[in-house]
Amino acid sequence: MFLSSDSQKGKPMAKSDKPAKTANPMASVLEAMQTASLPPVPQVGTAWIENMADYGQQVVSFLAKRVAEDVQTQHALMHAKDLAQIQHIQAQFFQKAMDDYAAETAKLMELGKALASDTTDTKQT
């Protein structure tokens, strides 16, 4: 194999001049998990995987509900008759958003506890 640069044209490429292989991103993630003392994925068990699916489902469901609330609020704002009504709609929206996010945070924390518990239980066995 020959180098293509003009200064090295025609000279054979030394073995050490070969480009280094790029790191596999998945290998980096698995290495980071092992460094953090997390068990390899096949050892976490089905309960952990099910809890991860539940966590993802909860997040997607929450986001869908919030988008629906956003659309409903925009619709109400477009049909508002005066500034007082706009202020009332916005106040209701922000209060509901705060309540929803607080409740969702509590749900996700509970799901996170289950995830951590399943991971810890798997590590100890």
Short mmCIF file of the C-alpha atoms (twelve columns), coordinates in Angstrom:
data_MODEL
# 
_entry.id   MODEL 
# 
loop_
_atom_site.group_PDB 
_atom_site.id 
_atom_site.type_symbol 
_atom_site.label_atom_id 
_atom_site.label_alt_id 
_atom_site.label_comp_id 
_atom_site.label_asym_id 
_atom_site.label_seq_id 
_atom_site.Cartn_x 
_atom_site.Cartn_y 
_atom_site.Cartn_z 
_atom_site.pdbx_PDB_model_num 
ATOM 1   C CA . MET A 1   0.000   0.000   0.000  1 
ATOM 2   C CA . PHE A 2   1.331   3.441   -0.920 1 
ATOM 3   C CA . LEU A 3   0.740   6.817   0.689  1 
ATOM 4   C CA . SER A 4   -1.101  9.374   -1.367 1 
ATOM 5   C CA . SER A 5   0.549   12.573  -0.127 1 
ATOM 6   C CA . ASP A 6   2.933   14.231  -2.599 1 
ATOM 7   C CA . SER A 7   5.909   14.190  -0.227 1 
ATOM 8   C CA . GLN A 8   5.568   10.467  0.452  1 
ATOM 9   C CA . LYS A 9   4.447   9.394   -3.022 1 
ATOM 10  C CA . GLY A 10  5.701   6.005   -4.001 1 
ATOM 11  C CA . LYS A 11  6.953   5.037   -0.533 1 
ATOM 12  C CA . PRO A 12  5.350   2.024   1.126  1 
ATOM 13  C CA . MET A 13  3.209   2.723   4.189  1 
ATOM 14  C CA . ALA A 14  4.748   1.501   7.424  1 
ATOM 15  C CA . LYS A 15  2.636   -0.782  9.588  1 
ATOM 16  C CA . SER A 16  2.501   1.808   12.371 1 
ATOM 17  C CA . ASP A 17  1.174   4.404   9.913  1 
ATOM 18  C CA . LYS A 18  -2.159  2.613   9.563  1 
ATOM 19  C CA . PRO A 19  -5.058  4.659   10.825 1 
ATOM 20  C CA . ALA A 20  -6.243  3.575   14.246 1 
ATOM 21  C CA . LYS A 21  -9.594  1.834   14.368 1 
ATOM 22  C CA . THR A 22  -12.382 4.061   15.603 1 
ATOM 23  C CA . ALA A 23  -13.787 3.110   18.972 1 
ATOM 24  C CA . ASN A 24  -17.103 1.299   19.025 1 
ATOM 25  C CA . PRO A 25  -19.581 3.622   20.811 1 
ATOM 26  C CA . MET A 26  -21.461 0.665   22.323 1 
ATOM 27  C CA . ALA A 27  -18.233 -0.741  23.725 1 
ATOM 28  C CA . SER A 28  -17.580 2.621   25.360 1 
ATOM 29  C CA . VAL A 29  -21.027 2.573   26.970 1 
ATOM 30  C CA . LEU A 30  -20.550 -0.974  28.266 1 
ATOM 31  C CA . GLU A 31  -17.114 -0.089  29.598 1 
ATOM 32  C CA . ALA A 32  -18.575 2.937   31.401 1 
ATOM 33  C CA . MET A 33  -21.290 0.710   32.922 1 
ATOM 34  C CA . GLN A 34  -18.681 -1.738  34.181 1 
ATOM 35  C CA . THR A 35  -16.592 1.106   35.585 1 
ATOM 36  C CA . ALA A 36  -19.703 2.339   37.428 1 
ATOM 37  C CA . SER A 37  -20.122 -1.176  38.879 1 
ATOM 38  C CA . LEU A 38  -23.302 -1.816  36.947 1 
ATOM 39  C CA . PRO A 39  -23.856 -5.395  35.823 1 
ATOM 40  C CA . PRO A 40  -23.647 -6.242  32.133 1 
ATOM 41  C CA . VAL A 41  -26.972 -5.989  30.317 1 
ATOM 42  C CA . PRO A 42  -27.608 -9.764  30.088 1 
ATOM 43  C CA . GLN A 43  -27.306 -9.992  33.870 1 
ATOM 44  C CA . VAL A 44  -29.764 -7.242  34.812 1 
ATOM 45  C CA . GLY A 45  -32.761 -9.506  34.400 1 
ATOM 46  C CA . THR A 46  -36.171 -9.135  32.901 1 
ATOM 47  C CA . ALA A 47  -37.552 -7.082  35.800 1 
ATOM 48  C CA . TRP A 48  -35.031 -4.315  35.108 1 
ATOM 49  C CA . ILE A 49  -35.789 -4.355  31.388 1 
ATOM 50  C CA . GLU A 50  -39.538 -4.248  32.090 1 
ATOM 51  C CA . ASN A 51  -39.034 -1.316  34.464 1 
ATOM 52  C CA . MET A 52  -37.005 0.522   31.810 1 
ATOM 53  C CA . ALA A 53  -39.864 -0.029  29.352 1 
ATOM 54  C CA . ASP A 54  -42.355 1.266   31.945 1 
ATOM 55  C CA . TYR A 55  -40.162 4.321   32.540 1 
ATOM 56  C CA . GLY A 56  -40.004 5.078   28.823 1 
ATOM 57  C CA . GLN A 57  -43.744 4.538   28.459 1 
ATOM 58  C CA . GLN A 58  -44.415 6.922   31.336 1 
ATOM 59  C CA . VAL A 59  -42.248 9.651   29.823 1 
ATOM 60  C CA . VAL A 60  -43.819 9.323   26.359 1 
ATOM 61  C CA . SER A 61  -47.329 9.268   27.826 1 
ATOM 62  C CA . PHE A 62  -46.635 12.370  29.902 1 
ATOM 63  C CA . LEU A 63  -45.203 14.253  26.940 1 
ATOM 64  C CA . ALA A 64  -48.222 13.359  24.814 1 
ATOM 65  C CA . LYS A 65  -50.568 14.662  27.531 1 
ATOM 66  C CA . ARG A 66  -48.587 17.893  27.865 1 
ATOM 67  C CA . VAL A 67  -48.638 18.475  24.099 1 
ATOM 68  C CA . ALA A 68  -52.414 17.962  24.139 1 
ATOM 69  C CA . GLU A 69  -52.669 20.519  26.967 1 
ATOM 70  C CA . ASP A 70  -50.533 22.951  24.954 1 
ATOM 71  C CA . VAL A 71  -52.782 22.592  21.909 1 
ATOM 72  C CA . GLN A 72  -55.921 23.000  24.020 1 
ATOM 73  C CA . THR A 73  -54.494 26.144  25.633 1 
ATOM 74  C CA . GLN A 74  -53.538 27.631  22.264 1 
ATOM 75  C CA . HIS A 75  -57.069 26.963  21.020 1 
ATOM 76  C CA . ALA A 76  -58.551 28.666  24.085 1 
ATOM 77  C CA . LEU A 77  -56.213 31.650  23.665 1 
ATOM 78  C CA . MET A 78  -57.222 32.096  20.026 1 
ATOM 79  C CA . HIS A 79  -60.879 32.248  21.076 1 
ATOM 80  C CA . ALA A 80  -60.363 34.555  24.067 1 
ATOM 81  C CA . LYS A 81  -62.490 37.720  23.962 1 
ATOM 82  C CA . ASP A 82  -60.378 40.048  26.085 1 
ATOM 83  C CA . LEU A 83  -57.098 40.458  27.953 1 
ATOM 84  C CA . ALA A 84  -58.583 39.310  31.279 1 
ATOM 85  C CA . GLN A 85  -59.652 36.022  29.698 1 
ATOM 86  C CA . ILE A 86  -56.181 35.556  28.172 1 
ATOM 87  C CA . GLN A 87  -54.564 36.130  31.565 1 
ATOM 88  C CA . HIS A 88  -56.942 33.633  33.177 1 
ATOM 89  C CA . ILE A 89  -56.221 30.975  30.517 1 
ATOM 90  C CA . GLN A 90  -52.461 31.467  30.896 1 
ATOM 91  C CA . ALA A 91  -52.649 31.316  34.687 1 
ATOM 92  C CA . GLN A 92  -54.639 28.065  34.519 1 
ATOM 93  C CA . PHE A 93  -52.183 26.627  32.005 1 
ATOM 94  C CA . PHE A 94  -49.119 27.406  34.106 1 
ATOM 95  C CA . GLN A 95  -50.710 26.139  37.317 1 
ATOM 96  C CA . LYS A 96  -51.729 22.872  35.645 1 
ATOM 97  C CA . ALA A 97  -48.285 22.514  34.074 1 
ATOM 98  C CA . MET A 98  -46.604 22.963  37.472 1 
ATOM 99  C CA . ASP A 99  -48.946 20.423  39.066 1 
ATOM 100 C CA . ASP A 100 -48.462 17.954  36.202 1 
ATOM 101 C CA . TYR A 101 -44.669 18.236  36.257 1 
ATOM 102 C CA . ALA A 102 -44.565 17.809  40.043 1 
ATOM 103 C CA . ALA A 103 -46.758 14.709  39.867 1 
ATOM 104 C CA . GLU A 104 -44.742 13.294  36.959 1 
ATOM 105 C CA . THR A 105 -41.478 13.868  38.802 1 
ATOM 106 C CA . ALA A 106 -42.816 11.851  41.741 1 
ATOM 107 C CA . LYS A 107 -43.902 9.016   39.408 1 
ATOM 108 C CA . LEU A 108 -40.536 8.947   37.650 1 
ATOM 109 C CA . MET A 109 -38.696 8.935   40.973 1 
ATOM 110 C CA . GLU A 110 -40.685 5.873   42.037 1 
ATOM 111 C CA . LEU A 111 -39.911 4.147   38.755 1 
ATOM 112 C CA . GLY A 112 -36.266 5.138   39.182 1 
ATOM 113 C CA . LYS A 113 -36.212 3.557   42.635 1 
ATOM 114 C CA . ALA A 114 -37.515 0.323   41.132 1 
ATOM 115 C CA . LEU A 115 -34.799 0.461   38.472 1 
ATOM 116 C CA . ALA A 116 -32.077 1.059   41.035 1 
ATOM 117 C CA . SER A 117 -33.467 -1.679  43.265 1 
ATOM 118 C CA . ASP A 118 -33.523 -4.195  40.420 1 
ATOM 119 C CA . THR A 119 -29.963 -3.293  39.434 1 
ATOM 120 C CA . THR A 120 -28.717 -3.581  43.027 1 
ATOM 121 C CA . ASP A 121 -30.556 -6.861  43.575 1 
ATOM 122 C CA . THR A 122 -29.004 -8.290  40.415 1 
ATOM 123 C CA . LYS A 123 -25.500 -7.179  41.425 1 
ATOM 124 C CA . GLN A 124 -25.767 -8.929  44.786 1 
ATOM 125 C CA . THR A 125 -26.850 -12.284 43.375 1 
# 
